[in-house]
Amino acid sequence: MKVTVVGAGAVGASCAEYIAIKDFADEVVLIDIKEGFAEGKAMDLMQTASLNGFDTKVTGTTNDYSKTAGSDVAVITSGIPRKPGMTREELIGINAGIVKTVSENLIKYSPNVILIVVSNPMDTMAYLAHKATGLPKNRIIGMGGALDSARFKYRIAEALDCPQSDVSAMVIGAHSDTGMVPLIEKAVRNSVPVSEFLSAEKMAEVVEATKVGGATLTKLLGTSAWYAPGAAVSELVRAIALDSQKMFPCSALLDGEYGQSDISLGVPCVLGKNGIEKIVEIELSDAEKAKFAESAEAVKKVNGLL
């Protein structure tokens, strides 16, 4: 499998590193507009191969999309990251033009590629990629829900003082501070509802901490996080590469699912060799349905700025 990662900054380089270390891809191509930047990151990564025990070939190129030809999956991380105090939605003006151009260039050289969109505002950028490329809905995936769910599990495990491997939980809705819908009522520790261990007040705290997870890190770091986003992307790519049929919450183009259409929004998706193999419709409580509908309306307003 050949994977392209567009954008060799912190998030893109982290994506490439995790994909290489997990050793399921034959080749990873890093591409960036900054002269020599992707080449340098790729060389640095390749010099860890004997230390980390992987055989994946990592190469870099400066804005030459012909080097990405034949990619099975392409990850779009390019665009400006958030700064402290910024919302993801404030990035739309600059990042929309970048994502549109990048998507079109990727399709030109890899017509069968599956796109994974990371650039913010992520749901709107995934929607834009659909409109710009006309690809089938199964071949464009927004990464946000996989990352948000990992942050949710972290916060739940923190509250329970237990290993994260004990926790199963999911975030649907928009990848935004206000639009996330952490499904706390469905979260479990080894099949036991977390409500058996945590008070309603504590569960509400966990939900709020999850929703501002990205903003919390941006304030601490001075820019967007990169380790967890890179790890989230690598798991989506691995599910596609291995045709594992694993389920992740991802931003998918909806056509009636969950009562929504003509919008990309985070919902449970089964991933395999064709990208999104199936959108899974789960039963939501009335409160969850209301929050999901509010999330959709917020995303539609941002989409209207395209």
C-alpha positions as CSV (number, residue, x, y, z in Angstrom):
1,M,0.0,0.0,0.0
2,K,1.1,3.5,-0.9
3,V,0.1,6.4,1.4
4,T,0.5,10.1,0.8
5,V,0.5,12.6,3.6
6,V,0.0,16.2,2.5
7,G,1.7,18.6,4.9
8,A,4.9,17.8,6.6
9,G,4.3,19.9,9.7
10,A,3.9,18.4,13.2
11,V,0.6,16.6,12.5
12,G,1.6,15.3,9.0
13,A,5.0,14.1,10.3
14,S,3.3,12.4,13.2
15,C,0.9,10.7,10.8
16,A,3.9,9.5,8.7
17,E,5.8,8.3,11.7
18,Y,3.0,6.2,13.2
19,I,2.1,4.7,9.8
20,A,5.7,3.8,9.2
21,I,6.3,2.4,12.7
22,K,3.1,0.2,12.5
23,D,4.7,-1.3,9.3
24,F,1.6,-2.1,7.3
25,A,2.3,0.2,4.4
26,D,5.0,-0.3,1.7
27,E,5.5,3.4,1.1
28,V,4.7,6.8,2.6
29,V,5.2,10.0,0.6
30,L,5.4,13.3,2.5
31,I,4.6,16.4,0.4
32,D,4.9,20.0,1.5
33,I,5.2,23.4,-0.2
34,K,8.2,24.4,1.9
35,E,11.4,23.7,-0.1
36,G,13.2,20.7,1.3
37,F,11.0,20.4,4.4
38,A,9.2,17.1,3.5
39,E,12.5,15.6,2.2
40,G,14.2,16.4,5.5
41,K,11.4,15.0,7.6
42,A,11.3,11.8,5.5
43,M,15.1,11.4,5.8
44,D,14.9,11.8,9.5
45,L,12.2,9.2,9.8
46,M,14.0,6.7,7.6
47,Q,17.0,7.0,9.9
48,T,14.9,5.5,12.6
49,A,13.9,2.4,10.6
50,S,16.6,0.2,12.0
51,L,16.0,1.5,15.5
52,N,12.2,1.1,15.4
53,G,12.2,-2.1,13.3
54,F,10.1,-1.1,10.3
55,D,10.5,-1.6,6.5
56,T,8.1,1.1,5.3
57,K,9.8,3.4,2.8
58,V,9.3,7.1,3.6
59,T,10.1,9.7,1.0
60,G,9.6,13.4,0.7
61,T,8.9,15.9,-2.1
62,T,8.4,19.6,-2.5
63,N,5.0,20.2,-4.1
64,D,5.5,17.6,-6.8
65,Y,2.2,15.6,-6.9
66,S,3.5,13.3,-9.6
67,K,5.5,11.6,-6.8
68,T,2.2,10.7,-5.1
69,A,0.9,8.8,-8.2
70,G,-0.7,5.5,-7.4
71,S,-1.5,6.3,-3.8
72,D,-4.2,4.1,-2.2
73,V,-4.8,6.5,0.7
74,A,-4.0,10.2,1.0
75,V,-4.1,12.2,4.2
76,I,-4.7,15.9,4.0
77,T,-3.2,17.8,7.0
78,S,-2.2,20.9,5.1
79,G,-3.5,24.3,6.2
80,I,-2.8,26.7,9.1
81,P,-3.1,25.2,12.6
82,R,-5.1,26.8,15.5
83,K,-3.5,29.3,17.7
84,P,-4.6,29.9,21.3
85,G,-8.1,31.5,21.4
86,M,-9.0,30.5,17.8
87,T,-11.9,28.3,16.9
88,R,-11.5,25.7,14.2
89,E,-14.2,27.5,12.3
90,E,-12.0,30.6,12.0
91,L,-9.6,28.7,9.8
92,I,-12.1,28.3,7.0
93,G,-11.0,31.2,4.7
94,I,-7.4,30.0,4.2
95,N,-7.8,26.3,4.6
96,A,-10.7,25.9,2.2
97,G,-8.6,27.0,-0.8
98,I,-5.7,24.8,0.3
99,V,-7.9,21.7,0.7
100,K,-9.7,22.2,-2.6
101,T,-6.4,22.5,-4.5
102,V,-4.8,19.6,-2.7
103,S,-7.8,17.3,-3.3
104,E,-7.8,18.0,-7.0
105,N,-4.1,17.4,-7.3
106,L,-4.3,14.1,-5.5
107,I,-7.1,12.9,-7.7
108,K,-5.2,13.9,-10.8
109,Y,-2.4,11.4,-10.0
110,S,-4.3,8.8,-8.0
111,P,-7.9,8.6,-9.3
112,N,-8.7,5.6,-7.0
113,V,-7.4,7.2,-3.9
114,I,-9.3,7.3,-0.5
115,L,-9.0,10.7,1.2
116,I,-8.7,11.2,4.9
117,V,-9.2,14.9,5.8
118,V,-7.6,16.3,9.0
119,S,-7.5,20.0,8.1
120,N,-9.9,22.3,10.2
121,P,-12.7,23.0,10.3
122,M,-12.7,19.3,9.6
123,D,-16.3,18.5,8.9
124,T,-16.6,21.4,6.5
125,M,-13.3,20.6,4.8
126,A,-14.4,16.9,4.3
127,Y,-17.7,18.3,2.8
128,L,-15.6,20.6,0.5
129,A,-13.5,17.7,-0.6
130,H,-16.7,15.9,-1.7
131,K,-17.9,18.9,-3.6
132,A,-14.5,19.6,-5.2
133,T,-13.7,16.0,-6.3
134,G,-17.1,14.3,-6.8
135,L,-15.7,11.1,-5.3
136,P,-18.1,8.5,-4.0
137,K,-19.0,9.1,-0.4
138,N,-17.2,6.0,0.8
139,R,-13.8,7.5,-0.3
140,I,-13.7,10.7,1.7
141,I,-13.3,10.3,5.5
142,G,-13.0,13.1,8.1
143,M,-10.7,12.1,10.9
144,G,-12.2,14.1,13.8
145,G,-14.4,11.5,15.6
146,A,-11.6,9.0,16.0
147,L,-9.4,11.7,17.7
148,D,-12.3,13.0,19.8
149,S,-13.2,9.5,21.0
150,A,-9.6,8.8,22.0
151,R,-9.7,12.0,24.1
152,F,-13.0,11.0,25.6
153,K,-11.6,7.6,26.6
154,Y,-8.6,9.4,28.2
155,R,-10.9,11.6,30.3
156,I,-13.1,8.7,31.3
157,A,-10.1,6.5,32.3
158,E,-8.8,9.5,34.2
159,A,-12.0,9.9,36.1
160,L,-12.3,6.1,36.8
161,D,-8.5,5.8,37.6
162,C,-8.4,2.8,35.4
163,P,-6.4,1.7,32.3
164,Q,-7.7,3.3,29.0
165,S,-7.9,-0.3,27.6
166,D,-10.8,-0.9,30.0
167,V,-12.8,1.9,28.4
168,S,-15.1,1.8,25.3
169,A,-16.7,5.1,24.4
170,M,-17.5,7.2,21.3
171,V,-17.9,10.8,20.3
172,I,-20.2,11.7,17.3
173,G,-21.3,15.0,15.8
174,A,-19.0,17.8,14.7
175,H,-15.3,18.0,15.4
176,S,-15.7,21.3,17.2
177,D,-15.6,22.6,20.8
178,T,-19.4,23.1,20.8
179,G,-20.6,20.5,18.3
180,M,-19.1,17.3,19.8
181,V,-21.6,14.8,21.2
182,P,-19.7,12.5,23.6
183,L,-22.0,9.5,24.2
184,I,-21.5,9.3,27.9
185,E,-24.7,7.3,28.5
186,K,-23.2,4.5,26.2
187,A,-19.7,4.6,27.6
188,V,-18.6,1.4,29.4
189,R,-15.8,-0.1,31.4
190,N,-15.5,-3.7,30.4
191,S,-19.2,-3.8,29.5
192,V,-20.3,-2.1,32.7
193,P,-21.8,1.4,32.2
194,V,-19.6,4.2,33.5
195,S,-22.7,5.5,35.3
196,E,-22.2,2.6,37.7
197,F,-18.9,4.2,38.8
198,L,-19.3,7.9,38.3
199,S,-21.8,10.5,39.5
200,A,-23.9,12.5,37.1
201,E,-21.8,15.6,38.0
202,K,-18.5,13.8,37.3
203,M,-19.8,12.5,33.9
204,A,-20.8,16.0,33.0
205,E,-17.3,17.2,33.8
206,V,-15.8,14.4,31.6
207,V,-18.1,15.4,28.7
208,E,-17.1,19.1,29.0
209,A,-13.4,18.3,29.3
210,T,-13.6,16.2,26.1
211,K,-15.4,18.9,24.1
212,V,-12.6,21.4,24.9
213,G,-9.8,18.8,24.6
214,G,-8.3,20.4,21.5
215,A,-8.6,24.0,22.9
216,T,-7.0,22.8,26.1
217,L,-3.9,21.5,24.3
218,T,-3.7,24.5,22.0
219,K,-3.6,26.8,25.0
220,L,-0.8,24.6,26.6
221,L,1.2,24.1,23.4
222,G,0.6,27.4,21.6
223,T,-0.5,25.4,18.5
224,S,-2.6,22.4,17.6
225,A,-1.7,19.0,19.1
226,W,0.0,16.4,16.9
227,Y,0.7,13.1,18.6
228,A,-3.0,12.0,19.1
229,P,-4.1,13.3,15.7
230,G,-1.3,11.4,14.0
231,A,-2.1,8.2,15.9
232,A,-5.8,8.6,15.1
233,V,-5.0,8.9,11.4
234,S,-2.7,5.9,11.4
235,E,-5.4,3.7,12.8
236,L,-7.9,4.8,10.1
237,V,-5.3,4.1,7.4
238,R,-4.4,0.7,9.0
239,A,-8.1,-0.3,9.0
240,I,-8.3,0.4,5.3
241,A,-4.9,-1.2,4.5
242,L,-5.8,-4.4,6.3
243,D,-9.5,-4.4,5.4
244,S,-10.1,-4.9,9.1
245,Q,-13.8,-3.8,9.2
246,K,-13.1,-1.9,12.4
247,M,-15.6,0.7,13.5
248,F,-14.6,4.3,14.2
249,P,-16.6,7.5,14.5
250,C,-15.7,9.5,11.3
251,S,-17.0,12.4,9.4
252,A,-19.0,10.9,6.6
253,L,-21.2,12.4,3.9
254,L,-24.8,11.7,5.1
255,D,-27.7,10.9,2.8
256,G,-30.6,10.5,5.2
257,E,-28.7,8.7,8.0
258,Y,-29.5,10.1,11.4
259,G,-32.0,12.4,9.7
260,Q,-29.3,14.5,8.0
261,S,-28.4,14.9,4.3
262,D,-25.9,16.9,2.3
263,I,-23.5,17.3,5.2
264,S,-20.3,15.6,6.5
265,L,-20.6,14.8,10.2
266,G,-19.2,12.4,12.7
267,V,-21.0,9.0,12.9
268,P,-20.0,5.4,13.5
269,C,-18.4,4.0,10.4
270,V,-17.0,0.6,9.5
271,L,-13.7,1.0,7.6
272,G,-12.2,-1.5,5.2
273,K,-10.4,-1.6,1.8
274,N,-13.1,0.5,0.2
275,G,-12.9,3.2,2.8
276,I,-16.2,3.7,4.5
277,E,-17.8,0.2,4.1
278,K,-20.9,1.0,6.2
279,I,-22.4,3.9,8.2
280,V,-23.8,2.3,11.4
281,E,-27.0,3.9,12.8
282,I,-27.2,3.4,16.5
283,E,-30.2,4.2,18.7
284,L,-29.8,7.6,20.3
285,S,-31.6,9.0,23.4
286,D,-33.8,12.0,22.9
287,A,-31.1,14.2,24.5
288,E,-28.5,12.8,22.2
289,K,-30.7,13.3,19.1
290,A,-31.2,16.9,20.0
291,K,-27.5,17.5,20.5
292,F,-26.7,15.8,17.2
293,A,-29.3,18.0,15.4
294,E,-27.8,21.1,17.0
295,S,-24.3,20.0,15.9
296,A,-25.5,19.5,12.3
297,E,-27.1,23.0,12.2
298,A,-23.9,24.5,13.4
299,V,-21.8,22.7,10.7
300,K,-24.3,23.7,8.0
301,K,-23.8,27.4,8.9
302,V,-20.1,27.0,8.5
303,N,-20.6,25.2,5.2
304,G,-22.5,28.2,4.1
305,L,-19.3,30.2,4.2
306,L,-17.7,28.1,1.5
